[in-house]
Amino acid sequence: MRFHGTMRINGVGHLEIGGCDTVKLAGKYGTPLWIMDEEYIREKCRRFRKAFMEGGRRGDVAYASKAFLTLAMAAIINEEGLSLDVVSQGELYIALKAGFPPERIYFHGNNKSLDELKMAVKVGVGRIVVDNFYEIDLLEKAAGDRKVNIMLRVTPGVEALTHDYIKTGQEDSKFGFSIADGDALTAVNKVHGMKNIVLKGIHCHIGSQIFETRPFVEAADILLGFIRNIKHDFEIDMEELNLGGGFGIYYSPGDEPRDIASYADHIFHLVEDRAREYDLKMPKIIVEPGRIIAGPAGTTLYTVGSIKNIPGIRKYVSVDGGMTDNIRPALYQARYEAIIANRAGEEAVEPVTIAGKCCESGDLLIKDICLPEIESGDILGVSCTGAYGYSMASNYNKLPRPAVVLVREGTAELIVKRETPEDLIANEILPKRLAKDVDLPYASMS
């Protein structure tokens, strides 16, 4: 398994992250358990700041909170000087509760409700990224007498080489105004005449888990041409160009991420060249990394349970988690690497398939991975689970969601408590007519 951040094998042969023995963490907090490497998160934030916001470059970096968001994560992103991308009232609420400055928040989403827009206007988010004509009308109503700064999300028609479910920049997409069919220019015309809506820039997002710089450069090129048309038709310069996120990370062999500076260099060079060529004001360049910051920072610990060997076919190793804490293998056919955390230095000798505990044949975390001879009770560590694990977790089969621990310099801090059976029914109501003759186990099970 490729190590990331502060991962290492300690003197007793255990996997260590952030100076903390993962086997001891599993014993203290239980499994499944998400471990987040704070040093890795901060280092990645600083690399993005350096590439996009320093050295004379006018840019902004907005962490895509959908990848992983907790009160602690929002506070770290704030301390590192990044902005924040939210897509719901819930994400916005968490950010505000963590003390995140609303003026550094970008509010996304393809179907924002009137209540969400009213909340965004009331707290003064920095930018609302408008996705469709319906939203323009809702926002005009929500804004009232206040002036609201917006960006328009457009679809540039760029198809990134990634899984179909995480492509978002092609013409056939639920997101944004199409440039090709003229909707994007019509949207500019509509908001240009509104007194309470101020168009600051153009936004696009072409997909996720992208390793090449070419799709980003191609999207920027198309958007600069669109911005030139806006200037020609409306005599206004767009101040901002937001190219979204989607920067790829390493999950398993075959993944070859680019250096952050490489993305920035290619994007800035293209935009600078086109701005000169088209006689445009150089726009502020904004990107929205999420997975690349949170993904490799996270490791999930599981305890191995039943082992089923089917001679000549497959050896199934079941763990105490699965698709409820990591839906990506079932949803995207995502691949991961893993290590036996309590015997981290041992040689891999046999192929096994890591199965989850949900009542679904498709609940397989890793197919055909080579590991040391595995035993019930071993602690399995699956790497690069920091993005879209906790944030997409569910209570399917009424399984409580795991805890999350933040580690740094030998200290572990609980940032999300493990759910209990009581938590699972906290919002449920049993009508009195159904409870008359039912003897419910009211005693605590935590």
C-alpha positions, 0 to 999 in steps of 0.5 A: 500500500502506498503511504500518504502524509504522516503514515508509517510503520512504527517500532512494533509493526503497527500502522501509525498516522499522525504519530498515533498507533492505529491499533491503539486508536481502534481499541480506544474508539472502536471500529469502523473508525475514520482517521483524518491526518490533520498535517496532511490536510494543512499541507495540501491547503498550503500547496493550493494557496501557493500555486493559485494565490501567491507569487503575484497570482490573483486567485482563490481556493474554495474547499469543496465541503461536500468531500468531507465537512465537520465543524473541525474541518471547517475551522481548519480550512478557515485557519489555512485561509481558504474559502469554502464551497457549500451546496446545501443549507446544512453545509452552510449551517455547519460552516457558520457554526464553525465561525467560517466568514460568510463572505468567503463562502460560495453557495452551489447547487442545481436546485436550491430552495427559496429557504436556502437562498433566503438564508444565503442572502441573510448571512451574506455569503460571498457568491451564489453560483446560479445554476438555472433560470428557475433559480434566477427568479427565486433569487430575485425574490429572496434578495429583496432590496439587498444586492447579491453577488452571483456567478453563473454556472455554465456547461462548456461541453468538455468531457473529462476522462473519468467515470460517467457518474462524475462527469459534469461538464458535458452538454448532457448534464443536469448542471448549468446553462449551456453555452452551445445552445445559447442559454448561457448568454440568455442568462447573462442578459436576464441578470444584467438587467436586474437591480438586486443581482450583480454578475461577478463571474462565470463558473464551470465544473467538468467532473471529478478524479481528473488527472490531466491538465488538458480538460481544465485548460480546454474549459478555461479556453471555452469560458474565455471565449464566452467572456469575450462574447459577454464583453462584446454584447454587454460591455462588461468585464467578468471579474472572476473565472471559477473552474471548479475542482475535480483534481485526481488523487491516488487510490490504487495502481494506475492512478497518476495525480499531477502536481498542484503547481502543474494545474495552476501553471497551465491554467494561468498561462492559458487565461493570461494569453487569452485575456491579452488576445481578447483585450479582457481584464485578467479575471480572478481564477478560482478553483474548488479542490475537495477530494485532493485535500481530504481524500488521502488524509483519511484512513478507515479502520475495520475489524476483520470478522468472518472469513469464507474460503471458496476453493478455486474461486475466492476468499471473502474476508468480512469486516464490520463496515462496508457500503454504509461508510464507503459507498464508492466501490458499489457506486463508482466501482472505485478501487482502494488499497489496504493494509493489516494495521496490526501486522503492517510490515508483513509480506502480502501472500494471498489474494482476498476480497474484502466484503462489507456486512450489509445484506447486499451482494454488491457490498464489496469494499475491495475485490482481489487484493493481495494481503498477508495471511489474514485472521479474524480480529485483525485490524484492516486499514483502508487508505484514501477514504477521507473524501466521500466516505463520511459525507456519503455515509448512511444508516442502511441496515440500521447500522450506526455511522462510525466515529471520526478522529483527527490525529496530529503530532501524537494526539488524537481528538474525537471530532465526530462521535460514533452513533448509538442505537438510540441515535438511530431512532432519535427522530422516529415517532411511534404513534400511541395507538401502535404502542399500547401493547408494546413493551419497548426496551427503553434501557440505554444500549450505548 
